[in-house]
């Protein structure tokens, strides 16, 4: 099936999609969902790393204050 045929199809056209069209649509939706999920997971991990760095800096500061007698 050509890309032009896929782009021309609309669910509200009153015509049922062919099995080939439906399979292609489902593949594209699955790919988009997978990419979105990967992007969200990567952002979550990066946010967690940033929070860990901030927490490490805060604790290092506290430890240094205690070591230097500046509670």
mmCIF file of the N, C-alpha and C atoms, coordinates in Angstrom:
data_MODEL
# 
_entry.id   MODEL 
# 
loop_
_atom_site.group_PDB 
_atom_site.id 
_atom_site.type_symbol 
_atom_site.label_atom_id 
_atom_site.label_alt_id 
_atom_site.label_comp_id 
_atom_site.label_asym_id 
_atom_site.label_entity_id 
_atom_site.label_seq_id 
_atom_site.pdbx_PDB_ins_code 
_atom_site.Cartn_x 
_atom_site.Cartn_y 
_atom_site.Cartn_z 
_atom_site.occupancy 
_atom_site.B_iso_or_equiv 
_atom_site.pdbx_formal_charge 
_atom_site.auth_seq_id 
_atom_site.auth_comp_id 
_atom_site.auth_asym_id 
_atom_site.auth_atom_id 
_atom_site.pdbx_PDB_model_num 
ATOM 1   N N  . UNK A 1 1  ? 0.838   -1.165 0.000  1.00 0.00 ? 1  UNK A N  1 
ATOM 2   C CA . UNK A 1 1  ? 0.000   0.000  0.000  1.00 0.00 ? 1  UNK A CA 1 
ATOM 3   C C  . UNK A 1 1  ? 0.886   1.231  0.000  1.00 0.00 ? 1  UNK A C  1 
ATOM 4   N N  . UNK A 1 2  ? 0.536   2.181  -0.809 1.00 0.00 ? 2  UNK A N  1 
ATOM 5   C CA . UNK A 1 2  ? 1.361   3.383  -0.922 1.00 0.00 ? 2  UNK A CA 1 
ATOM 6   C C  . UNK A 1 2  ? 1.099   4.322  0.248  1.00 0.00 ? 2  UNK A C  1 
ATOM 7   N N  . UNK A 1 3  ? 2.065   5.183  0.496  1.00 0.00 ? 3  UNK A N  1 
ATOM 8   C CA . UNK A 1 3  ? 1.911   6.159  1.569  1.00 0.00 ? 3  UNK A CA 1 
ATOM 9   C C  . UNK A 1 3  ? 0.780   7.131  1.253  1.00 0.00 ? 3  UNK A C  1 
ATOM 10  N N  . UNK A 1 4  ? 0.615   7.453  -0.018 1.00 0.00 ? 4  UNK A N  1 
ATOM 11  C CA . UNK A 1 4  ? -0.465  8.357  -0.423 1.00 0.00 ? 4  UNK A CA 1 
ATOM 12  C C  . UNK A 1 4  ? -1.827  7.743  -0.098 1.00 0.00 ? 4  UNK A C  1 
ATOM 13  N N  . UNK A 1 5  ? -1.982  6.435  -0.348 1.00 0.00 ? 5  UNK A N  1 
ATOM 14  C CA . UNK A 1 5  ? -3.244  5.759  -0.018 1.00 0.00 ? 5  UNK A CA 1 
ATOM 15  C C  . UNK A 1 5  ? -3.493  5.793  1.490  1.00 0.00 ? 5  UNK A C  1 
ATOM 16  N N  . UNK A 1 6  ? -2.418  5.535  2.261  1.00 0.00 ? 6  UNK A N  1 
ATOM 17  C CA . UNK A 1 6  ? -2.564  5.546  3.710  1.00 0.00 ? 6  UNK A CA 1 
ATOM 18  C C  . UNK A 1 6  ? -2.940  6.942  4.205  1.00 0.00 ? 6  UNK A C  1 
ATOM 19  N N  . UNK A 1 7  ? -2.295  7.952  3.664  1.00 0.00 ? 7  UNK A N  1 
ATOM 20  C CA . UNK A 1 7  ? -2.568  9.319  4.099  1.00 0.00 ? 7  UNK A CA 1 
ATOM 21  C C  . UNK A 1 7  ? -3.956  9.791  3.677  1.00 0.00 ? 7  UNK A C  1 
ATOM 22  N N  . UNK A 1 8  ? -4.484  9.226  2.616  1.00 0.00 ? 8  UNK A N  1 
ATOM 23  C CA . UNK A 1 8  ? -5.788  9.645  2.109  1.00 0.00 ? 8  UNK A CA 1 
ATOM 24  C C  . UNK A 1 8  ? -6.940  9.026  2.902  1.00 0.00 ? 8  UNK A C  1 
ATOM 25  N N  . UNK A 1 9  ? -6.675  7.882  3.580  1.00 0.00 ? 9  UNK A N  1 
ATOM 26  C CA . UNK A 1 9  ? -7.748  7.203  4.303  1.00 0.00 ? 9  UNK A CA 1 
ATOM 27  C C  . UNK A 1 9  ? -8.115  7.960  5.573  1.00 0.00 ? 9  UNK A C  1 
ATOM 28  N N  . UNK A 1 10 ? -9.380  8.046  5.856  1.00 0.00 ? 10 UNK A N  1 
ATOM 29  C CA . UNK A 1 10 ? -9.893  8.634  7.095  1.00 0.00 ? 10 UNK A CA 1 
ATOM 30  C C  . UNK A 1 10 ? -10.934 7.686  7.667  1.00 0.00 ? 10 UNK A C  1 
ATOM 31  N N  . UNK A 1 11 ? -10.891 7.473  8.988  1.00 0.00 ? 11 UNK A N  1 
ATOM 32  C CA . UNK A 1 11 ? -11.848 6.566  9.618  1.00 0.00 ? 11 UNK A CA 1 
ATOM 33  C C  . UNK A 1 11 ? -13.279 7.074  9.482  1.00 0.00 ? 11 UNK A C  1 
ATOM 34  N N  . UNK A 1 12 ? -13.450 8.371  9.425  1.00 0.00 ? 12 UNK A N  1 
ATOM 35  C CA . UNK A 1 12 ? -14.798 8.911  9.346  1.00 0.00 ? 12 UNK A CA 1 
ATOM 36  C C  . UNK A 1 12 ? -15.305 9.000  7.907  1.00 0.00 ? 12 UNK A C  1 
ATOM 37  N N  . UNK A 1 13 ? -14.618 8.348  6.983  1.00 0.00 ? 13 UNK A N  1 
ATOM 38  C CA . UNK A 1 13 ? -15.026 8.410  5.580  1.00 0.00 ? 13 UNK A CA 1 
ATOM 39  C C  . UNK A 1 13 ? -16.235 7.529  5.286  1.00 0.00 ? 13 UNK A C  1 
ATOM 40  N N  . UNK A 1 14 ? -16.626 6.688  6.242  1.00 0.00 ? 14 UNK A N  1 
ATOM 41  C CA . UNK A 1 14 ? -17.752 5.793  6.016  1.00 0.00 ? 14 UNK A CA 1 
ATOM 42  C C  . UNK A 1 14 ? -17.335 4.470  5.402  1.00 0.00 ? 14 UNK A C  1 
ATOM 43  N N  . UNK A 1 15 ? -16.075 4.338  5.035  1.00 0.00 ? 15 UNK A N  1 
ATOM 44  C CA . UNK A 1 15 ? -15.564 3.085  4.473  1.00 0.00 ? 15 UNK A CA 1 
ATOM 45  C C  . UNK A 1 15 ? -14.690 2.400  5.506  1.00 0.00 ? 15 UNK A C  1 
ATOM 46  N N  . UNK A 1 16 ? -14.812 1.094  5.577  1.00 0.00 ? 16 UNK A N  1 
ATOM 47  C CA . UNK A 1 16 ? -13.962 0.315  6.471  1.00 0.00 ? 16 UNK A CA 1 
ATOM 48  C C  . UNK A 1 16 ? -12.557 0.236  5.869  1.00 0.00 ? 16 UNK A C  1 
ATOM 49  N N  . UNK A 1 17 ? -11.524 0.281  6.716  1.00 0.00 ? 17 UNK A N  1 
ATOM 50  C CA . UNK A 1 17 ? -10.173 0.120  6.184  1.00 0.00 ? 17 UNK A CA 1 
ATOM 51  C C  . UNK A 1 17 ? -9.942  -1.328 5.754  1.00 0.00 ? 17 UNK A C  1 
ATOM 52  N N  . UNK A 1 18 ? -9.092  -1.502 4.782  1.00 0.00 ? 18 UNK A N  1 
ATOM 53  C CA . UNK A 1 18 ? -8.742  -2.867 4.383  1.00 0.00 ? 18 UNK A CA 1 
ATOM 54  C C  . UNK A 1 18 ? -7.886  -3.472 5.484  1.00 0.00 ? 18 UNK A C  1 
ATOM 55  N N  . UNK A 1 19 ? -7.725  -4.780 5.457  1.00 0.00 ? 19 UNK A N  1 
ATOM 56  C CA . UNK A 1 19 ? -6.871  -5.438 6.449  1.00 0.00 ? 19 UNK A CA 1 
ATOM 57  C C  . UNK A 1 19 ? -5.444  -4.898 6.366  1.00 0.00 ? 19 UNK A C  1 
ATOM 58  N N  . UNK A 1 20 ? -4.978  -4.644 5.161  1.00 0.00 ? 20 UNK A N  1 
ATOM 59  C CA . UNK A 1 20 ? -3.633  -4.105 4.972  1.00 0.00 ? 20 UNK A CA 1 
ATOM 60  C C  . UNK A 1 20 ? -3.518  -2.702 5.582  1.00 0.00 ? 20 UNK A C  1 
ATOM 61  N N  . UNK A 1 21 ? -4.538  -1.874 5.348  1.00 0.00 ? 21 UNK A N  1 
ATOM 62  C CA . UNK A 1 21 ? -4.528  -0.527 5.919  1.00 0.00 ? 21 UNK A CA 1 
ATOM 63  C C  . UNK A 1 21 ? -4.541  -0.591 7.442  1.00 0.00 ? 21 UNK A C  1 
ATOM 64  N N  . UNK A 1 22 ? -5.410  -1.428 7.974  1.00 0.00 ? 22 UNK A N  1 
ATOM 65  C CA . UNK A 1 22 ? -5.530  -1.544 9.419  1.00 0.00 ? 22 UNK A CA 1 
ATOM 66  C C  . UNK A 1 22 ? -4.225  -2.037 10.036 1.00 0.00 ? 22 UNK A C  1 
ATOM 67  N N  . UNK A 1 23 ? -3.590  -3.011 9.410  1.00 0.00 ? 23 UNK A N  1 
ATOM 68  C CA . UNK A 1 23 ? -2.312  -3.525 9.909  1.00 0.00 ? 23 UNK A CA 1 
ATOM 69  C C  . UNK A 1 23 ? -1.255  -2.425 9.890  1.00 0.00 ? 23 UNK A C  1 
ATOM 70  N N  . UNK A 1 24 ? -1.227  -1.635 8.820  1.00 0.00 ? 24 UNK A N  1 
ATOM 71  C CA . UNK A 1 24 ? -0.260  -0.544 8.715  1.00 0.00 ? 24 UNK A CA 1 
ATOM 72  C C  . UNK A 1 24 ? -0.522  0.517  9.780  1.00 0.00 ? 24 UNK A C  1 
ATOM 73  N N  . UNK A 1 25 ? -1.777  0.857  9.974  1.00 0.00 ? 25 UNK A N  1 
ATOM 74  C CA . UNK A 1 25 ? -2.141  1.846  10.994 1.00 0.00 ? 25 UNK A CA 1 
ATOM 75  C C  . UNK A 1 25 ? -1.723  1.348  12.377 1.00 0.00 ? 25 UNK A C  1 
ATOM 76  N N  . UNK A 1 26 ? -1.996  0.089  12.654 1.00 0.00 ? 26 UNK A N  1 
ATOM 77  C CA . UNK A 1 26 ? -1.645  -0.483 13.954 1.00 0.00 ? 26 UNK A CA 1 
ATOM 78  C C  . UNK A 1 26 ? -0.128  -0.506 14.157 1.00 0.00 ? 26 UNK A C  1 
ATOM 79  N N  . UNK A 1 27 ? 0.629   -0.814 13.101 1.00 0.00 ? 27 UNK A N  1 
ATOM 80  C CA . UNK A 1 27 ? 2.095   -0.797 13.204 1.00 0.00 ? 27 UNK A CA 1 
ATOM 81  C C  . UNK A 1 27 ? 2.601   0.602  13.537 1.00 0.00 ? 27 UNK A C  1 
ATOM 82  N N  . UNK A 1 28 ? 2.052   1.598  12.833 1.00 0.00 ? 28 UNK A N  1 
ATOM 83  C CA . UNK A 1 28 ? 2.488   2.976  13.060 1.00 0.00 ? 28 UNK A CA 1 
ATOM 84  C C  . UNK A 1 28 ? 2.131   3.450  14.469 1.00 0.00 ? 28 UNK A C  1 
ATOM 85  N N  . UNK A 1 29 ? 0.957   3.102  14.922 1.00 0.00 ? 29 UNK A N  1 
ATOM 86  C CA . UNK A 1 29 ? 0.548   3.484  16.280 1.00 0.00 ? 29 UNK A CA 1 
ATOM 87  C C  . UNK A 1 29 ? 1.459   2.811  17.297 1.00 0.00 ? 29 UNK A C  1 
ATOM 88  N N  . UNK A 1 30 ? 1.778   1.532  17.093 1.00 0.00 ? 30 UNK A N  1 
ATOM 89  C CA . UNK A 1 30 ? 2.664   0.815  18.014 1.00 0.00 ? 30 UNK A CA 1 
ATOM 90  C C  . UNK A 1 30 ? 4.054   1.444  18.033 1.00 0.00 ? 30 UNK A C  1 
ATOM 91  N N  . UNK A 1 31 ? 4.564   1.830  16.868 1.00 0.00 ? 31 UNK A N  1 
ATOM 92  C CA . UNK A 1 31 ? 5.876   2.481  16.798 1.00 0.00 ? 31 UNK A CA 1 
ATOM 93  C C  . UNK A 1 31 ? 5.857   3.820  17.536 1.00 0.00 ? 31 UNK A C  1 
ATOM 94  N N  . UNK A 1 32 ? 4.801   4.595  17.331 1.00 0.00 ? 32 UNK A N  1 
ATOM 95  C CA . UNK A 1 32 ? 4.676   5.887  18.010 1.00 0.00 ? 32 UNK A CA 1 
ATOM 96  C C  . UNK A 1 32 ? 4.588   5.706  19.530 1.00 0.00 ? 32 UNK A C  1 
ATOM 97  N N  . UNK A 1 33 ? 3.821   4.714  19.950 1.00 0.00 ? 33 UNK A N  1 
ATOM 98  C CA . UNK A 1 33 ? 3.671   4.451  21.383 1.00 0.00 ? 33 UNK A CA 1 
ATOM 99  C C  . UNK A 1 33 ? 5.003   4.016  21.983 1.00 0.00 ? 33 UNK A C  1 
ATOM 100 N N  . UNK A 1 34 ? 5.722   3.160  21.283 1.00 0.00 ? 34 UNK A N  1 
ATOM 101 C CA . UNK A 1 34 ? 7.020   2.693  21.773 1.00 0.00 ? 34 UNK A CA 1 
ATOM 102 C C  . UNK A 1 34 ? 7.991   3.864  21.904 1.00 0.00 ? 34 UNK A C  1 
ATOM 103 N N  . UNK A 1 35 ? 8.034   4.719  20.906 1.00 0.00 ? 35 UNK A N  1 
ATOM 104 C CA . UNK A 1 35 ? 8.934   5.881  20.931 1.00 0.00 ? 35 UNK A CA 1 
ATOM 105 C C  . UNK A 1 35 ? 8.554   6.818  22.075 1.00 0.00 ? 35 UNK A C  1 
ATOM 106 N N  . UNK A 1 36 ? 7.260   7.071  22.224 1.00 0.00 ? 36 UNK A N  1 
ATOM 107 C CA . UNK A 1 36 ? 6.803   7.935  23.313 1.00 0.00 ? 36 UNK A CA 1 
ATOM 108 C C  . UNK A 1 36 ? 7.154   7.366  24.675 1.00 0.00 ? 36 UNK A C  1 
ATOM 109 N N  . UNK A 1 37 ? 7.013   6.056  24.817 1.00 0.00 ? 37 UNK A N  1 
ATOM 110 C CA . UNK A 1 37 ? 7.336   5.395  26.076 1.00 0.00 ? 37 UNK A CA 1 
ATOM 111 C C  . UNK A 1 37 ? 8.834   5.490  26.361 1.00 0.00 ? 37 UNK A C  1 
ATOM 112 N N  . UNK A 1 38 ? 9.654   5.268  25.332 1.00 0.00 ? 38 UNK A N  1 
ATOM 113 C CA . UNK A 1 38 ? 11.100  5.365  25.502 1.00 0.00 ? 38 UNK A CA 1 
ATOM 114 C C  . UNK A 1 38 ? 11.502  6.794  25.875 1.00 0.00 ? 38 UNK A C  1 
ATOM 115 N N  . UNK A 1 39 ? 10.916  7.773  25.209 1.00 0.00 ? 39 UNK A N  1 
ATOM 116 C CA . UNK A 1 39 ? 11.218  9.177  25.513 1.00 0.00 ? 39 UNK A CA 1 
ATOM 117 C C  . UNK A 1 39 ? 10.844  9.517  26.959 1.00 0.00 ? 39 UNK A C  1 
ATOM 118 N N  . UNK A 1 40 ? 9.674   9.058  27.385 1.00 0.00 ? 40 UNK A N  1 
ATOM 119 C CA . UNK A 1 40 ? 9.221   9.329  28.756 1.00 0.00 ? 40 UNK A CA 1 
ATOM 120 C C  . UNK A 1 40 ? 10.137  8.648  29.771 1.00 0.00 ? 40 UNK A C  1 
ATOM 121 N N  . UNK A 1 41 ? 10.536  7.412  29.508 1.00 0.00 ? 41 UNK A N  1 
ATOM 122 C CA . UNK A 1 41 ? 11.430  6.695  30.420 1.00 0.00 ? 41 UNK A CA 1 
ATOM 123 C C  . UNK A 1 41 ? 12.780  7.391  30.500 1.00 0.00 ? 41 UNK A C  1 
ATOM 124 N N  . UNK A 1 42 ? 13.307  7.828  29.363 1.00 0.00 ? 42 UNK A N  1 
ATOM 125 C CA . UNK A 1 42 ? 14.589  8.529  29.359 1.00 0.00 ? 42 UNK A CA 1 
ATOM 126 C C  . UNK A 1 42 ? 14.515  9.844  30.123 1.00 0.00 ? 42 UNK A C  1 
ATOM 127 N N  . UNK A 1 43 ? 13.417  10.574 29.956 1.00 0.00 ? 43 UNK A N  1 
ATOM 128 C CA . UNK A 1 43 ? 13.255  11.835 30.675 1.00 0.00 ? 43 UNK A CA 1 
ATOM 129 C C  . UNK A 1 43 ? 13.147  11.575 32.180 1.00 0.00 ? 43 UNK A C  1 
ATOM 130 N N  . UNK A 1 44 ? 12.407  10.549 32.554 1.00 0.00 ? 44 UNK A N  1 
ATOM 131 C CA . UNK A 1 44 ? 12.257  10.201 33.964 1.00 0.00 ? 44 UNK A CA 1 
ATOM 132 C C  . UNK A 1 44 ? 13.617  9.871  34.574 1.00 0.00 ? 44 UNK A C  1 
ATOM 133 N N  . UNK A 1 45 ? 14.410  9.063  33.874 1.00 0.00 ? 45 UNK A N  1 
ATOM 134 C CA . UNK A 1 45 ? 15.727  8.691  34.386 1.00 0.00 ? 45 UNK A CA 1 
ATOM 135 C C  . UNK A 1 45 ? 16.649  9.910  34.485 1.00 0.00 ? 45 UNK A C  1 
ATOM 136 N N  . UNK A 1 46 ? 16.607  10.777 33.507 1.00 0.00 ? 46 UNK A N  1 
ATOM 137 C CA . UNK A 1 46 ? 17.435  11.981 33.548 1.00 0.00 ? 46 UNK A CA 1 
ATOM 138 C C  . UNK A 1 46 ? 17.019  12.888 34.709 1.00 0.00 ? 46 UNK A C  1 
ATOM 139 N N  . UNK A 1 47 ? 15.711  13.029 34.913 1.00 0.00 ? 47 UNK A N  1 
ATOM 140 C CA . UNK A 1 47 ? 15.224  13.822 36.049 1.00 0.00 ? 47 UNK A CA 1 
ATOM 141 C C  . UNK A 1 47 ? 15.693  13.218 37.371 1.00 0.00 ? 47 UNK A C  1 
ATOM 142 N N  . UNK A 1 48 ? 15.640  11.884 37.461 1.00 0.00 ? 48 UNK A N  1 
ATOM 143 C CA . UNK A 1 48 ? 16.096  11.203 38.669 1.00 0.00 ? 48 UNK A CA 1 
ATOM 144 C C  . UNK A 1 48 ? 17.586  11.438 38.897 1.00 0.00 ? 48 UNK A C  1 
ATOM 145 N N  . UNK A 1 49 ? 18.383  11.364 37.823 1.00 0.00 ? 49 UNK A N  1 
ATOM 146 C CA . UNK A 1 49 ? 19.820  11.614 37.945 1.00 0.00 ? 49 UNK A CA 1 
ATOM 147 C C  . UNK A 1 49 ? 20.087  13.036 38.452 1.00 0.00 ? 49 UNK A C  1 
ATOM 148 N N  . UNK A 1 50 ? 19.353  13.996 37.919 1.00 0.00 ? 50 UNK A N  1 
ATOM 149 C CA . UNK A 1 50 ? 19.530  15.381 38.350 1.00 0.00 ? 50 UNK A CA 1 
ATOM 150 C C  . UNK A 1 50 ? 19.163  15.547 39.829 1.00 0.00 ? 50 UNK A C  1 
ATOM 151 N N  . UNK A 1 51 ? 18.087  14.905 40.245 1.00 0.00 ? 51 UNK A N  1 
ATOM 152 C CA . UNK A 1 51 ? 17.686  14.976 41.652 1.00 0.00 ? 51 UNK A CA 1 
ATOM 153 C C  . UNK A 1 51 ? 18.730  14.324 42.552 1.00 0.00 ? 51 UNK A C  1 
ATOM 154 N N  . UNK A 1 52 ? 19.301  13.209 42.099 1.00 0.00 ? 52 UNK A N  1 
ATOM 155 C CA . UNK A 1 52 ? 20.340  12.533 42.878 1.00 0.00 ? 52 UNK A CA 1 
ATOM 156 C C  . UNK A 1 52 ? 21.569  13.428 43.027 1.00 0.00 ? 52 UNK A C  1 
ATOM 157 N N  . UNK A 1 53 ? 21.955  14.097 41.956 1.00 0.00 ? 53 UNK A N  1 
ATOM 158 C CA . UNK A 1 53 ? 23.106  15.007 42.026 1.00 0.00 ? 53 UNK A CA 1 
ATOM 159 C C  . UNK A 1 53 ? 22.837  16.136 43.016 1.00 0.00 ? 53 UNK A C  1 
ATOM 160 N N  . UNK A 1 54 ? 21.633  16.686 42.971 1.00 0.00 ? 54 UNK A N  1 
ATOM 161 C CA . UNK A 1 54 ? 21.280  17.770 43.894 1.00 0.00 ? 54 UNK A CA 1 
ATOM 162 C C  . UNK A 1 54 ? 21.301  17.259 45.336 1.00 0.00 ? 54 UNK A C  1 
ATOM 163 N N  . UNK A 1 55 ? 20.747  16.059 45.564 1.00 0.00 ? 55 UNK A N  1 
ATOM 164 C CA . UNK A 1 55 ? 20.752  15.484 46.916 1.00 0.00 ? 55 UNK A CA 1 
ATOM 165 C C  . UNK A 1 55 ? 22.180  15.206 47.387 1.00 0.00 ? 55 UNK A C  1 
ATOM 166 N N  . UNK A 1 56 ? 23.020  14.673 46.492 1.00 0.00 ? 56 UNK A N  1 
ATOM 167 C CA . UNK A 1 56 ? 24.411  14.404 46.855 1.00 0.00 ? 56 UNK A CA 1 
ATOM 168 C C  . UNK A 1 56 ? 25.125  15.698 47.249 1.00 0.00 ? 56 UNK A C  1 
ATOM 169 N N  . UNK A 1 57 ? 24.894  16.769 46.513 1.00 0.00 ? 57 UNK A N  1 
ATOM 170 C CA . UNK A 1 57 ? 25.526  18.051 46.819 1.00 0.00 ? 57 UNK A CA 1 
ATOM 171 C C  . UNK A 1 57 ? 25.043  18.575 48.171 1.00 0.00 ? 57 UNK A C  1 
ATOM 172 N N  . UNK A 1 58 ? 23.739  18.433 48.415 1.00 0.00 ? 58 UNK A N  1 
ATOM 173 C CA . UNK A 1 58 ? 23.178  18.904 49.688 1.00 0.00 ? 58 UNK A CA 1 
ATOM 174 C C  . UNK A 1 58 ? 23.794  18.127 50.862 1.00 0.00 ? 58 UNK A C  1 
ATOM 175 N N  . UNK A 1 59 ? 23.883  16.789 50.714 1.00 0.00 ? 59 UNK A N  1 
ATOM 176 C CA . UNK A 1 59 ? 24.452  15.979 51.789 1.00 0.00 ? 59 UNK A CA 1 
ATOM 177 C C  . UNK A 1 59 ? 25.942  16.249 51.958 1.00 0.00 ? 59 UNK A C  1 
ATOM 178 N N  . UNK A 1 60 ? 26.650  16.462 50.869 1.00 0.00 ? 60 UNK A N  1 
ATOM 179 C CA . UNK A 1 60 ? 28.080  16.769 50.959 1.00 0.00 ? 60 UNK A CA 1 
ATOM 180 C C  . UNK A 1 60 ? 28.270  18.078 51.726 1.00 0.00 ? 60 UNK A C  1 
ATOM 181 N N  . UNK A 1 61 ? 27.424  19.045 51.467 1.00 0.00 ? 61 UNK A N  1 
ATOM 182 C CA . UNK A 1 61 ? 27.494  20.322 52.174 1.00 0.00 ? 61 UNK A CA 1 
ATOM 183 C C  . UNK A 1 61 ? 27.229  20.125 53.662 1.00 0.00 ? 61 UNK A C  1 
ATOM 184 N N  . UNK A 1 62 ? 26.218  19.356 54.001 1.00 0.00 ? 62 UNK A N  1 
ATOM 185 C CA . UNK A 1 62 ? 25.903  19.092 55.409 1.00 0.00 ? 62 UNK A CA 1 
ATOM 186 C C  . UNK A 1 62 ? 27.065  18.394 56.112 1.00 0.00 ? 62 UNK A C  1 
ATOM 187 N N  . UNK A 1 63 ? 27.630  17.390 55.431 1.00 0.00 ? 63 UNK A N  1 
ATOM 188 C CA . UNK A 1 63 ? 28.744  16.634 56.018 1.00 0.00 ? 63 UNK A CA 1 
ATOM 189 C C  . UNK A 1 63 ? 29.945  17.544 56.244 1.00 0.00 ? 63 UNK A C  1 
ATOM 190 N N  . UNK A 1 64 ? 30.234  18.369 55.266 1.00 0.00 ? 64 UNK A N  1 
ATOM 191 C CA . UNK A 1 64 ? 31.363  19.301 55.407 1.00 0.00 ? 64 UNK A CA 1 
ATOM 192 C C  . UNK A 1 64 ? 31.147  20.293 56.547 1.00 0.00 ? 64 UNK A C  1 
ATOM 193 N N  . UNK A 1 65 ? 29.917  20.783 56.710 1.00 0.00 ? 65 UNK A N  1 
ATOM 194 C CA . UNK A 1 65 ? 29.622  21.688 57.820 1.00 0.00 ? 65 UNK A CA 1 
ATOM 195 C C  . UNK A 1 65 ? 29.837  21.005 59.163 1.00 0.00 ? 65 UNK A C  1 
ATOM 196 N N  . UNK A 1 66 ? 29.394  19.753 59.255 1.00 0.00 ? 66 UNK A N  1 
ATOM 197 C CA . UNK A 1 66 ? 29.575  19.004 60.514 1.00 0.00 ? 66 UNK A CA 1 
ATOM 198 C C  . UNK A 1 66 ? 31.048  18.760 60.773 1.00 0.00 ? 66 UNK A C  1 
ATOM 199 N N  . UNK A 1 67 ? 31.794  18.361 59.733 1.00 0.00 ? 67 UNK A N  1 
ATOM 200 C CA . UNK A 1 67 ? 33.228  18.121 59.889 1.00 0.00 ? 67 UNK A CA 1 
ATOM 201 C C  . UNK A 1 67 ? 33.953  19.384 60.328 1.00 0.00 ? 67 UNK A C  1 
ATOM 202 N N  . UNK A 1 68 ? 33.526  20.519 59.842 1.00 0.00 ? 68 UNK A N  1 
ATOM 203 C CA . UNK A 1 68 ? 34.194  21.786 60.162 1.00 0.00 ? 68 UNK A CA 1 
ATOM 204 C C  . UNK A 1 68 ? 33.613  22.450 61.407 1.00 0.00 ? 68 UNK A C  1 
ATOM 205 N N  . UNK A 1 69 ? 32.701  21.743 62.089 1.00 0.00 ? 69 UNK A N  1 
ATOM 206 C CA . UNK A 1 69 ? 32.130  22.276 63.320 1.00 0.00 ? 69 UNK A CA 1 
ATOM 207 C C  . UNK A 1 69 ? 31.127  23.392 63.128 1.00 0.00 ? 69 UNK A C  1 
ATOM 208 N N  . UNK A 1 70 ? 30.539  23.490 61.965 1.00 0.00 ? 70 UNK A N  1 
ATOM 209 C CA . UNK A 1 70 ? 29.559  24.544 61.683 1.00 0.00 ? 70 UNK A CA 1 
ATOM 210 C C  . UNK A 1 70 ? 28.166  23.917 61.524 1.00 0.00 ? 70 UNK A C  1 
ATOM 211 N N  . UNK A 1 71 ? 27.627  23.407 62.567 1.00 0.00 ? 71 UNK A N  1 
ATOM 212 C CA . UNK A 1 71 ? 26.341  22.694 62.524 1.00 0.00 ? 71 UNK A CA 1 
ATOM 213 C C  . UNK A 1 71 ? 25.342  23.602 61.938 1.00 0.00 ? 71 UNK A C  1 
# 
